Amino acid sequence: MQFIENRLFDEISPGDSAELSHTLSVEDISAYAAMIGEVNPAHIDEAFAQSVSFQNSAAQSLWASGLIATLLATELPGPGTTCRSQALRFGSLPAPGEVIRYDIHIDRFFRHGNPWFFHFHYDGTINGAP
């Protein structure tokens, strides 16, 4: 079992960063499709995906963005973190066997009442390419 550690706010500084890499599997795509009902054949049917100009089936975009939420909630800032907003643009989506990697960087953070708000940017790559 893997344990995650919480970081106190005074242990976090602008410029801090964290990264997460994951090799996409067919099982990842199938499990996500089953969980949320996103059964678009471009994601789960190899032949259909190729017929609509994908090289092969690809991950759902929200699956890929979910990795950012995972990184925020487990690494930086850490447990208890919820993502309230993110703006994403996908040049492409990972296919099975490809490695998706996100590096997040804290730009600034502040307290507004009880919650803390973090502003960050991220770099995302698929097999090392932006």
C-alpha positions as CSV (number, residue, x, y, z in Angstrom):
1,M,0.0,0.0,0.0
2,Q,1.3,3.4,-0.9
3,F,1.0,6.3,1.6
4,I,0.9,9.9,0.8
5,E,2.2,12.7,3.0
6,N,0.6,16.0,3.6
7,R,2.7,19.2,3.3
8,L,1.9,22.2,5.4
9,F,1.2,25.4,3.6
10,D,4.3,27.1,5.1
11,E,6.3,24.3,3.6
12,I,5.2,25.2,0.0
13,S,6.6,28.1,-2.0
14,P,6.0,29.6,-5.4
15,G,8.2,27.7,-7.8
16,D,7.7,24.3,-6.1
17,S,6.9,21.5,-8.6
18,A,5.9,17.9,-8.8
19,E,5.6,15.4,-11.6
20,L,3.5,12.4,-12.5
21,S,4.1,9.9,-15.4
22,H,1.8,7.1,-16.4
23,T,1.9,4.6,-19.3
24,L,-1.6,4.4,-20.8
25,S,-3.1,0.9,-21.1
26,V,-6.1,-0.4,-23.0
27,E,-7.5,-1.3,-19.5
28,D,-7.2,2.4,-18.4
29,I,-9.3,3.5,-21.4
30,S,-11.9,0.7,-20.9
31,A,-12.2,1.3,-17.1
32,Y,-12.7,5.0,-17.6
33,A,-15.3,4.4,-20.3
34,A,-17.2,2.0,-18.1
35,M,-17.0,4.3,-15.1
36,I,-18.4,7.4,-16.8
37,G,-20.3,5.9,-19.7
38,E,-18.0,7.6,-22.3
39,V,-18.2,4.9,-24.9
40,N,-17.2,7.0,-27.9
41,P,-15.8,4.5,-30.4
42,A,-12.9,6.8,-31.1
43,H,-11.6,5.8,-27.7
44,I,-12.6,2.1,-27.5
45,D,-12.7,0.8,-31.1
46,E,-9.4,0.6,-32.9
47,A,-10.9,0.3,-36.4
48,F,-13.3,3.2,-35.9
49,A,-10.6,5.4,-34.4
50,Q,-8.4,4.8,-37.5
51,S,-11.4,5.6,-39.8
52,V,-11.7,9.1,-38.2
53,S,-8.0,9.9,-38.6
54,F,-6.7,8.7,-35.2
55,Q,-3.8,6.4,-35.6
56,N,-5.4,4.1,-33.0
57,S,-7.7,4.4,-30.0
58,A,-6.7,7.2,-27.6
59,A,-7.4,8.2,-24.0
60,Q,-10.4,10.3,-23.2
61,S,-9.4,14.0,-22.7
62,L,-11.0,14.1,-19.2
63,W,-9.0,10.9,-18.3
64,A,-5.9,12.8,-19.2
65,S,-6.9,15.8,-17.2
66,G,-7.8,13.6,-14.3
67,L,-4.1,12.9,-13.9
68,I,-3.6,16.6,-13.0
69,A,-6.2,16.3,-10.3
70,T,-4.4,13.2,-9.0
71,L,-1.1,15.0,-9.0
72,L,-2.6,18.0,-7.1
73,A,-4.3,15.8,-4.5
74,T,-1.4,13.4,-3.9
75,E,1.8,15.4,-4.4
76,L,1.4,19.2,-4.5
77,P,-0.2,20.7,-2.6
78,G,-1.4,17.3,-1.4
79,P,-4.2,15.5,0.5
80,G,-7.3,17.6,0.9
81,T,-6.8,19.5,-2.3
82,T,-9.7,19.8,-4.8
83,C,-9.3,21.3,-8.2
84,R,-11.9,24.0,-8.8
85,S,-10.9,25.1,-12.3
86,Q,-8.4,24.2,-15.0
87,A,-8.0,25.3,-18.6
88,L,-6.6,22.6,-20.9
89,R,-5.7,22.3,-24.6
90,F,-4.8,19.0,-26.1
91,G,-2.6,18.8,-29.2
92,S,-3.1,15.1,-29.1
93,L,-4.2,12.4,-26.7
94,P,-2.1,9.4,-25.6
95,A,-2.6,6.0,-27.1
96,P,-2.1,2.7,-25.3
97,G,1.6,2.1,-24.6
98,E,2.4,5.9,-24.6
99,V,3.7,7.7,-21.5
100,I,1.8,10.8,-20.5
101,R,3.7,13.1,-18.1
102,Y,2.6,16.2,-16.3
103,D,4.9,18.6,-14.4
104,I,3.1,21.2,-12.3
105,H,4.6,24.4,-10.9
106,I,3.1,26.5,-8.2
107,D,3.0,30.2,-9.4
108,R,1.3,31.6,-6.3
109,F,-1.1,30.8,-3.6
110,F,-3.2,32.7,-1.0
111,R,-5.8,32.2,1.6
112,H,-9.3,33.5,1.0
113,G,-11.3,32.8,4.1
114,N,-10.9,29.2,5.1
115,P,-9.7,27.7,1.7
116,W,-6.3,28.3,0.2
117,F,-6.2,28.9,-3.5
118,F,-3.2,27.8,-5.6
119,H,-2.4,29.1,-9.1
120,F,-0.2,26.8,-11.0
121,H,0.9,26.0,-14.6
122,Y,1.8,22.7,-16.0
123,D,3.7,21.1,-18.8
124,G,2.4,18.0,-20.4
125,T,4.1,15.6,-22.7
126,I,3.3,12.3,-24.5
127,N,6.4,10.2,-24.9
128,G,8.5,13.3,-24.2
129,A,6.9,15.5,-26.9
130,P,4.7,18.5,-25.9
